[in-house]
Amino acid sequence: MIFIKNKSQKSPSSFLVGLFFMLLISSVSAQNSFFVASDTLNKKRLNFVRVTGITGTALVLGNLSYLWYSEYETVPFHFFDDSKDWLSMDKIGHSITSYYGGCYGYQTLKWAGLSEKKSIWYGGLYGWSFLLGTELLDGVSSGWGASPADLFANTVGATMFIAQQLGWKEQRFVLKFSYWPTKFAKYRPNLLGDSHWNRWLKDYNGQTYWLSANLSTFGIKGKIIPKWLNVAIGYSVDGLTGGSANKLYDSSGNILPIFERKREWYLSLDVDFKRIKTKSKILKSILYTASFIKIPFPALGYTNGKFKFHYLHY
């Protein structure tokens, strides 16, 4: 893990640490018979959820505190405005983490037999609560500061899950993620990643975030339209080698190329993995865990007032 001295360039992978922690917890819980939701309150399961949830969250936040903040002085709690950094990509990342934290928190509490509404509210706020912990750590670090924009993004993600579950009893709109390598990371590897293993976490230029809607849940059905087919709107960026602005020189003093910083929009098809029918419990578990991934499809892109068709977009 690297340490970024400039407040405007906090590690762009921070939100994903929380997301994959939540995915790890849920990876085997989707279909295993032991993890089938209880019809009534199961106190042993509920206590297990409480202990593992509190312990796991404390361990992750403690580890983050050591990795990210140990080289910085602890100061009084303060705020920092980073709302204009990374053309909002990091804020969408916060929303998707909070959203999936709600999804998996809800599933876990349903497994423990908690009532539907309590599972929605308590579980739905888990991702928001987890990210609140990271904001509190930011707020007392001299290297950063708590971000009002982050808090708003976290609230959007949690609200998206809770509102749909209360209103529709299902998630008709889901947030998804995709990635493809770009040329930009090589110019600032300390910030955007120095290998393929971490560039997908750090290089926003290669990331696309999607709002994916299932057609069948809105009454759009037919013989040639499968229940798992979604329509997705994607958002990405291009030309970013810094948070609020691109740097003129790298860490060695070499002149960097000048890139145009721009936003990109996409319209594409998608697959809702959770709606694919299979009798295999293992496959169901894999599909459930991978449900946050947007698979490649043809897409119509829009950038700087121009449309472009992509035969395959990641």
Sequence and secondary structure as in RCSB ss.txt:
>XXXX:A:sequence
MIFIKNKSQKSPSSFLVGLFFMLLISSVSAQNSFFVASDTLNKKRLNFVRVTGITGTALVLGNLSYLWYSEYETV
PFHFFDDSKDWLSMDKIGHSITSYYGGCYGYQTLKWAGLSEKKSIWYGGLYGWSFLLGTELLDGVSSGWGASPAD
LFANTVGATMFIAQQLGWKEQRFVLKFSYWPTKFAKYRPNLLGDSHWNRWLKDYNGQTYWLSANLSTFGIKGKII
PKWLNVAIGYSVDGLTGGSANKLYDSSGNILPIFERKREWYLSLDVDFKRIKTKSKILKSILYTASFIKIPFPAL
GYTNGKFKFHYLHY
>XXXX:A:secstr
     SGGG  TTHHHHHHHHHHHHHTTTTT GGGS  SS  HHHHHHHHHHHHHHHHHHHHHHIIIIITTS B 
S  B   TTGGGGHHHHHHHHHHHHHHHHHHHHHHHTT  HHHIIIIIHTHHHHHHHHHHHHHHTBTT  B HHH
HHHHHHHHHHHHHHHHHTSS SEEEEEEE   SSGGGSHHHH SSHHHHHHH GGGEEEEEEEESGGGT  BTTB
 TTEEEEEEEEEES SSSSS  SB TTS B      EEEEEEEEEE GGG   S HHHHHHHHHGGGB   EEEE
EEETTEEEEEEEE 
